[in-house]
Amino acid sequence: MAQQRVQRTGAVFLDPRGEDRSLRVTWHQESLLVVLSLWRDNVCAGTFRLAADEVPDLIALLRKGLDESYDAARARVTRADQAG
């Protein structure tokens, strides 16, 4: 009996250093996990499996870092405006 292929959600993020480096993120709902994989050219260099229930913590960390980056950039612009 043939197995039915499960549709997956995913994305590829290109590394700004180039050299065909990328991060692939793939949801595996059937296993309740997200796989993060590092690629160079068309070769997978490594993977990390993140349990679906840990994804909110990762998202919160990324969001916090992004908020802090925006706050720091705003502070630099404010200081530059006040100095000028």
ABEGO torsion letter per residue (X at the ends): XBBBBBBBBBBBBBBAAEGGBBBBBBBBAAAGBBBBBBBBEABBAEBBBBBAAAAAAAAAAAAAAAAAAAAAAAAAAAAAAAAX
